[in-house]
Amino acid sequence: MFNSIFVNGSLTAGNVFLVLGLALALGFAGSLYYIKRNVTATRSFAYTLAMLPVVTATVILAVNGNLGAGIAVAGSFSLIRFRSAQGSGQEILAVFLAAATGLCLGAGYVAIACLLMALCILFHAVLSAFRFGQAAENQRELRISVPESLDYEGLFDDLLNTYCTSHELIRVRTVEMGTAYQLVYRGILRDVKEGKRFMDEIRIRNGNLPVAIARVTEERGEM
């Protein structure tokens, strides 16, 4: 069942069409699942996931049994990394899954390719259902601008303790051509409905400079 469908490395028209057809089907299934689960997925990335398995499978079919050609293809695939934008951990994983599916199909391991795609989709669905690794519903990122002349150390601690169950200062940087500091906190609000009152009290202390409260989003460079 898990053996290669290519006997002694020989390619037949039936086997080739079976491999390419399955590559298209599995690529489409993986792409469809990804865009349904990720509202920020782009059309370009969806096309990439759908087409990558069949492209990879075709390349592996073409270099079947040729070690030199295989090494050359591996080098050419590595160049693609330097021509693509940095993605999130999920995007990188999705690309690896699509490529691995194509590799299995190109080598003739049809059952393994189908099992790989099915298990990955099922496991991801289970993790998503249990909200594995997801930030707390009330977690927010707080950005506070303060004048450069103001000592910000501990300035907002009492307010943060009042409106948040936990909080942490994660970044401080200069803004407005160095005339102000921006403090970036992450914390879990006790009540999201108290956001306006929280911001109003902060504005009293920071001289009515900009204050922003937003949901925590995954950064592009995160794995």
Steps between C-alpha positions, in 0.01 A plus 500: 500500500778741592739389228576715197272449199803529272644152445878508441480875442292461182242766415177417322238738367244371749728547799605848394142617450402345835782679682434839339124470552545419867752783536242746365225356722708500818642844426150640451377333820788639703461847353124502554540396863767766561300792357190390694698501824699821436297808411822690418609250234568666164389382159862465392587276795190285440612445139849412621375231736270355235767482229813414700433125541452438127807710411714315756367161390574579135858599580556181700356294214734672257814429706394147594819300565736778388713603799672789325173650380351454846782701662462775239125519565555518877733797444248678280223453757722656768530817293124557523538580871698815420235621256203466734368718779537388859189320617345388825562161655172364366575615147845339504350177635233502229764541229706214645190279514416572136859434394521178704176376346638564153826323585316191624280492191794556266678204659190286452394476865136585439358356822759681713425833328125464558555392860738791564254761372203344682682470833637856486158649420329291769760582765488872417119493523519339845755756623286784365187359665675498839648849432848358560763774543247779440519818703240562769181662376557810717870537417580842357801703391516847651705778338553815705689809385661716769708822478875446507522715815266268692642215711290205384640240742204377708284790383207282389548199727204577727266541200628183338449308825147635524385424146718195418540163668859489370721727294855533368701780343643344184646792307595869532595712199523865402236658274422841356862571401622411848269741683298220663522139614260224409442231762361169377331277758330165468240402754169329565212739569263426784208639299529601133203736546715719726738582214383861456527582871843338507619714208354818649690452825823435309452818294480704819850386595672509161392851405226386257754341263392204283383180671395182319356168615492219244477124475830316494583391146759244388806670359618396153840394620372275778543124481 
